[in-house]
Amino acid sequence: MCRNIRPLNNFEPPATRDEVTAAALQYVRKVAGTTKPSQANEERFYAAVKEIAHITEHLLDDLVTTAPPKNREVEAAKARARAQARYA
């Protein structure tokens, strides 16, 4: 999985449309093997981002969990601590 794609499920407040779109963009970039599509592929590239973001929003709306919602700040602090240990 691409390291830039963050888990979006079970957060309070829920993931924003911008977060979902950013994850979709990272996914399409990874699958396409490019960060910037050529002019010939640009329309399909961004159409794929839009479709994947739309489907992801539906998925997040439909997922059910019994776990308590996660706190974004706490999860970010955990990620920073893991990164510091990894790259120290």
N, C-alpha and C positions, 0 to 999 in steps of 0.2 A: 504494500500500500504506500502511496505517496505520503511522505512525512508532513506535507503541508495541509493535507486534508484532516481536519479535526473532527472528532465525534460531535454530532449535533443533537443527538437524542437525549431526552430526560434532563434538560437544563431549565432552570428558573431564572429569568424569563426564557421562554422558548427561543430557538434559533430564529434569527431574522432572515428576511428574504435575501439581504446582502450576503450573509454567511452561507446560505444555501447556494447562491449563485457563485460565490468564490470557490466553494467545494466542487461544484459542477465544472467550473473553468479548469481547476487543477486536474480533475479527472480526465477531461477531454484533452488537455495538454499532454498528460501522461500517455493516454491511449494513442493519440496522433503522433507523439514523438516530437512535438514542436511547441514552442511557447508563442510563436506568432505564425499564423497560417499564411500561405501565399495568397495573392489576390484571387487566384483560381479557386481556392478552397475556403476562402474567408466566409462566404455566405453559409456554407454547410457547417463549418466549424462553429460559428456562433448560433446557428439553428440547433445544433446538437447540445450546446451549453444550455440554451433555453429549455429544450425538451427534458434534459436530465435534471435541471433545477426544478422544473414543474413536477416531475415524477418523484423527486426527492421530497418535495413539500408534502405530497400525498402520503408517501411512506412515513414521514415523521408524524403526520396527523393520525395515521392509522395504527402506529405501534403502541402496544400496551405494556406497561411495566408496573411492578409492585414496589420497586425500589424508590426511595425518596429522591426528589430532584437534586441534581448536583449544583453546586455553586461555582460560577465561572471563575471568580477570583481564587478560590481554593484550588481548583483544577489547574489554573494557570501557574500558581505558586508551586504545585507539585511538578508540573512540566519543567519549570525553571530549575528546580532542585535536581531533577533527573538529568537535565542537560548539563548542569554544572558538574555533577558527578561524572558524567560521560566524557566531558571535554576538559576536565581538570588535569 
